[in-house]
């Protein structure tokens, strides 16, 4: 063999990830040993080959060729450069007798007579490198057994490289999932505690002020604050539920068959009426309690539908709320006058963060209708919208026996 000083050899930390990937395959040392023992060749290696680099990943060298893992040859001086382009193996029994390679610069440079190199193609079709062997002596390599063995070993290496890569990706995804889980818990904690507590204090303060004699201007200011508290409370509820629905295990329900639903709906309506949002609200709650449902969630559903009607309905219009039981179905509807909803918009109303053509001062996050639809779904019911020139009506229907 040529003296090692003729080799273009430099340790290459840039390809350390590829070297490590091959080293994680426990069978590679045995594969290289089998290759050398079976063929009689003194040098066998797994090489990473790119357009401009040829780097050793693992090697067995009994002929003092001089390369170790991380060592590099100039890719233009190797036959692997041809294999990278063609994906076709090269097999040479004896260079001096081979019509294609007897005058080739690579055997002359590195002093080998026998050569075999099999492309390592990853399952997705990407070229990784080669499984190759060389020796200064002629060898009988052009036979189905040797070529088949190299092909099998190259495929085995490719399979393990791909499997290890997918395993690493899965492990990285698990780490990301843990981080997301931690973020989710922190996010829910902020919403559930750090924002609710000061909001509750503001709410308590405004309620106290409302029981105190105030002049007309002060009374308007307190009502404005109360309105902001109600909207903020609803916003926190909706964002918290979005976190549960999208990042957690879905909305939770507490089904109650004993307590009446009607007082909860009345409280929601009175709450919005008390903050003076402008429209007239007329409610007809014509059903007999109890209703088997999560009373708090149905109240939230009504609050979201009513808030939507206030935001998008005519400023001087009347909002109609109807609740009834018919043919084994509980039905709750909210209707308002105003501009009709365009058909394309109607199809997207229940998508989170979608906002219709609300007045600029009344834009929200676009979560209310999405959360309402999720509450309906968790109750085994439906929430549908119909919009005409006369009115826009949202109707929630739920079977009484689920």
C-alpha positions in Angstrom: 0.0 0.0 0.0 1.0 3.6 -0.4 2.6 5.4 2.6 0.0 7.0 4.8 1.5 10.4 4.2 0.1 10.4 0.7 -3.4 10.2 2.1 -5.4 13.4 2.3 -6.2 12.7 6.0 -7.7 15.1 8.5 -10.0 14.4 11.5 -13.4 15.8 10.7 -15.5 16.9 13.6 -18.2 18.3 11.2 -19.4 14.8 10.5 -19.3 13.6 14.1 -23.1 13.2 14.1 -22.8 10.7 11.2 -19.9 8.9 12.8 -21.9 8.6 16.0 -24.9 7.3 14.1 -22.9 4.5 12.6 -21.2 3.8 15.9 -24.6 3.3 17.5 -25.2 0.3 15.3 -23.7 -2.5 17.3 -23.5 -4.8 14.3 -21.2 -2.7 12.2 -17.9 -4.0 13.7 -19.0 -7.6 13.1 -20.1 -6.7 9.5 -16.7 -5.2 8.7 -14.9 -8.2 10.3 -17.1 -10.7 8.3 -16.4 -8.7 5.1 -12.6 -9.0 5.6 -12.7 -12.6 6.6 -15.0 -13.7 3.8 -13.2 -11.8 1.0 -9.7 -12.0 2.4 -9.4 -8.2 2.0 -7.4 -6.2 4.6 -9.4 -2.9 4.7 -13.2 -2.5 5.1 -15.1 0.6 6.1 -18.4 2.5 6.3 -17.9 5.9 4.7 -20.1 9.0 4.7 -20.0 10.4 1.2 -21.4 13.8 0.2 -21.0 15.9 -2.8 -17.7 17.3 -1.5 -16.7 15.1 1.4 -15.6 11.5 2.1 -15.3 10.6 5.8 -14.6 7.3 7.6 -17.3 6.4 10.2 -16.0 2.9 11.1 -13.1 0.9 9.8 -11.2 -2.4 10.0 -7.6 -1.9 8.7 -5.0 -4.7 8.8 -3.0 -3.3 5.8 -2.0 -0.1 7.4 -4.0 2.1 5.0 -3.9 4.8 7.7 -7.5 5.9 8.2 -9.4 6.1 11.4 -13.0 7.2 12.2 -13.2 10.9 11.4 -10.4 10.6 8.8 -11.1 12.0 5.4 -10.1 11.5 1.8 -10.6 14.0 -1.0 -13.8 12.8 -2.5 -12.7 13.5 -6.0 -9.9 11.0 -5.6 -12.3 8.1 -4.7 -14.5 5.8 -6.7 -17.3 6.5 -4.1 -17.8 9.8 -5.8 -19.0 7.9 -8.9 -21.2 5.6 -6.7 -22.9 8.7 -5.1 -24.0 9.9 -8.5 -25.0 6.5 -10.0 -26.1 4.5 -6.8 -24.5 1.5 -8.6 -21.9 -0.6 -6.8 -18.4 -0.9 -8.2 -16.6 -4.3 -8.1 -13.0 -4.8 -9.2 -11.2 -8.2 -8.9 -7.8 -6.9 -10.3 -7.2 -3.4 -11.4 -4.4 -4.2 -13.9 -6.8 -6.5 -15.8 -10.0 -4.4 -15.5 -10.8 -2.6 -18.8 -12.6 0.3 -17.0 -10.2 1.0 -14.1 -6.7 -0.2 -15.1 -5.7 3.3 -16.0 -7.9 5.1 -13.4 -6.2 7.6 -11.1 -7.8 6.3 -7.9 -6.1 2.8 -7.8 -2.8 4.4 -8.8 -3.0 6.9 -6.0 -4.0 4.5 -3.2 -2.2 1.4 -4.5 -5.0 -1.2 -4.4 -5.7 -4.0 -6.8 -9.1 -5.3 -5.6 -12.0 -3.1 -4.7 -15.7 -3.4 -3.9 -18.0 -0.6 -2.8 -21.8 -0.9 -2.2 -24.0 2.2 -1.9 -25.9 2.7 1.5 -29.3 4.1 0.5 -31.6 5.1 3.3 -35.3 3.9 3.2 -36.4 7.3 1.9 -34.0 7.0 -1.1 -31.4 9.4 0.3 -27.7 8.4 -0.3 -25.7 8.1 2.9 -22.4 6.7 1.8 -20.8 3.3 1.1 -19.8 0.0 2.5 -16.4 -0.5 0.9 -13.3 -2.8 1.0 -9.9 -2.6 -0.6 -6.7 -4.6 -0.8 -3.3 -4.4 -2.6 -3.8 -8.0 -3.8 -6.2 -9.3 -6.4 -9.3 -10.9 -5.0 -12.3 -12.9 -6.4 -15.2 -10.5 -5.8 -17.3 -10.6 -8.9 -19.6 -13.4 -7.7 -23.2 -13.5 -6.6 -22.3 -14.5 -3.0 -19.9 -11.6 -2.3 -22.0 -9.0 -4.1 -25.2 -10.3 -2.3 -23.4 -10.2 1.0 -22.3 -6.6 0.6 -25.8 -5.6 -0.6 -27.4 -7.2 2.4 -25.0 -5.6 4.8 -25.5 -2.1 3.2 -29.3 -2.5 3.5 -28.9 -3.6 7.1 -26.8 -0.5 7.9 -29.3 1.8 6.1 -32.2 0.3 8.0 -30.5 0.8 11.4 -29.5 4.4 10.5 -33.0 5.2 9.6 -34.4 3.5 12.7 -32.0 5.3 15.0 -32.8 8.6 13.4 -36.6 8.0 13.8 -35.9 7.0 17.5 -34.0 10.2 18.1 -36.8 12.2 16.5 -39.3 10.4 18.7 -37.2 11.1 21.8 -36.9 14.8 20.8 -40.7 14.9 20.3 -41.2 13.5 23.8 -38.9 16.2 25.2 -40.9 18.8 23.3 -44.2 17.2 24.6 -42.9 17.5 28.2 -42.1 21.1 27.6 -45.5 21.7 26.1 -47.1 19.9 29.1 -45.2 22.1 31.5 -46.2 25.2 29.6 -49.8 24.0 29.5 -49.8 23.6 33.3 -48.2 27.0 33.8 -50.6 28.6 31.3 -53.7 27.1 33.0 -52.4 28.1 36.4 -52.0 31.7 35.3 -55.5 31.8 33.9 -57.1 30.0 36.7 -55.4 31.8 39.6 -53.2 34.8 38.7 -55.8 36.5 36.5 -59.0 35.4 38.2 -58.0 36.6 41.7 -57.5 40.3 40.9 -60.5 40.2 38.6 -62.6 38.8 41.5 -61.4 41.7 43.7 -62.4 44.2 41.1 -65.8 42.5 40.7 -66.3 42.6 44.5 -65.3 46.3 44.6 -67.7 47.3 41.9 -70.6 45.4 43.5 -69.9 47.2 46.7 -69.9 50.5 44.9 -73.2 49.7 43.2 -74.8 49.4 46.7 -73.5 52.8 47.6 -75.3 56.1 46.6 -73.4 57.5 43.6 -74.0 60.4 41.3 -74.9 59.8 37.7 -71.4 60.0 36.3 -69.9 57.7 39.0 -72.7 55.2 38.4 -71.9 55.1 34.7 -68.2 54.5 35.4 -69.0 51.7 37.8 -71.2 50.1 35.2 -68.5 50.4 32.6 -66.1 48.6 35.0 -68.6 45.9 35.7 -69.0 45.4 32.0 -65.3 45.0 31.6 -65.2 42.6 34.5 -67.9 40.4 32.8 -66.2 40.4 29.5 -62.8 39.7 31.0 -64.3 36.8 33.1 -65.8 35.3 29.9 -62.5 35.8 28.0 -60.6 33.9 30.8 -63.1 31.1 30.8 -62.9 30.8 27.0 -59.1 30.8 26.8 -58.9 28.4 29.7 -61.3 26.1 27.9 -59.4 26.4 24.7 -56.3 25.2 26.6 -58.1 22.3 28.0 -59.7 21.4 24.6 -56.6 21.7 22.5 -53.7 21.1 24.9 -55.4 18.9 27.5 -58.0 16.2 27.6 -61.0 18.2 26.5 -63.7 20.1 28.3 -64.8 18.5 31.6 -68.5 18.2 32.5 -70.1 17.9 35.9 -73.6 16.5 35.1 -76.2 17.4 37.7 -79.7 15.9 37.7 -81.0 17.5 40.9 -80.3 21.2 40.7 -82.5 23.4 38.4 -81.0 24.9 35.3 -83.4 27.8 34.9 -81.9 30.0 37.7 -78.4 29.7 36.1 -79.8 31.0 32.7 -81.6 33.8 34.5 -78.4 34.8 36.3 -76.4 34.9 33.0 -79.1 37.1 31.4 -79.3 39.4 34.5 -75.5 39.7 34.6 -75.3 41.1 31.1 -78.4 43.3 31.5 -77.0 44.8 34.7 -73.9 46.1 32.9 -76.0 48.1 30.5 -74.8 46.9 27.1 -77.6 48.7 25.2 -79.8 46.1 23.5 -83.1 44.9 25.0 -83.1 41.3 26.0 -86.3 39.3 26.1 -86.2 35.8 27.5 -88.8 33.0 27.5 -87.6 30.0 29.5 -90.5 27.6 29.0 -89.3 24.2 30.3 -89.6 22.1 33.5 -86.5 21.5 35.6 -84.4 19.6 36.3 -82.5 19.1 33.0 -79.7 16.5 33.0 -76.7 18.6 32.1 -73.7 20.5 33.3 -75.5 23.7 34.5 -72.4 25.8 34.6 -71.4 24.8 31.1 -74.9 25.5 29.7 -74.8 28.8 31.4 -71.4 29.5 29.7 -72.8 28.5 26.4 -75.7 30.9 26.8 -73.3 33.7 27.9 -71.1 33.2 24.8 -74.2 33.2 22.5 -75.6 36.2 24.2 -72.3 38.0 24.1 -72.0 37.3 20.4 -75.5 38.6 19.8 -74.7 41.8 21.6 -71.5 42.3 19.7 -72.8 41.5 16.2 -76.5 42.4 16.5 -78.1 45.8 15.8 -77.2 48.3 18.5 -80.8 49.3 19.1 -82.3 45.8 18.4 -84.0 43.2 20.6 -82.3 39.9 21.5 -84.7 37.0 22.0 -83.7 34.0 24.2 -85.9 30.9 24.1 -85.5 27.6 26.0 -87.9 24.7 25.8 -88.2 20.9 25.8 -89.9 19.2 22.9 -89.9 15.6 21.6 -87.2 14.6 24.1 -84.9 17.4 23.1 -83.8 20.4 25.2 -83.6 23.5 22.9 -81.9 26.8 23.7 -81.8 29.6 21.1 -80.5 33.2 20.9 -81.7 35.4 18.1 -80.8 39.0 17.2 -81.6 41.4 14.4 -78.9 43.1 12.3 -76.9 42.5 9.1 -77.1 38.9 8.0 -74.0 36.7 8.2 -72.5 35.9 4.7 -72.7 32.2 3.8 -68.9 31.9 3.6 -68.6 33.4 7.1 -71.3 31.2 8.4 -69.3 28.1 7.6 -66.4 29.3 9.8 -68.2 30.6 12.8 -67.2 27.7 15.1 -63.5 27.8 14.2 -61.3 29.1 17.1 -60.0 32.6 16.6 -62.3 33.3 13.7 -63.9 36.7 14.0 -66.8 38.0 11.9 -67.3 41.6 11.0 -67.6 43.0 14.5 -67.4 46.7 15.2 -63.7 47.6 15.9 -64.4 48.5 19.5 -66.0 45.2 20.2 -63.5 42.7 18.6 -62.7 39.7 20.8 -60.5 36.7 20.4 -63.1 34.7 18.4 -63.3 31.9 20.9 -66.9 32.2 22.3 -68.7 30.4 19.5 -66.0 27.7 19.4 -66.3 27.0 23.1 -70.1 27.0 22.8 -69.9 24.4 20.1 -67.5 22.3 22.2 -69.9 22.5 25.1 -72.8 21.4 22.8 -70.7 18.5 21.5 -69.7 17.3 25.0 -73.4 17.2 25.9 -74.1 15.0 22.9 -75.9 17.9 21.2 -75.5 20.3 18.3 -75.1 24.1 17.9 -76.2 25.5 14.5 -76.6 29.0 13.1 -79.0 30.4 10.6 -78.9 34.0 9.3 -81.4 35.9 7.2 -82.2 39.6 6.6 -84.7 39.3 9.4 -82.6 37.7 12.1 -79.6 35.6 13.0 -80.4 32.7 15.3 -78.1 30.2 17.1 -79.8 27.1 18.3 -78.5 24.5 20.7 -80.2 21.1 20.9 -79.5 18.3 23.3 -81.2 15.0 23.9 -82.8 14.8 27.3 -81.8 11.1 27.8 -78.2 10.5 26.8 
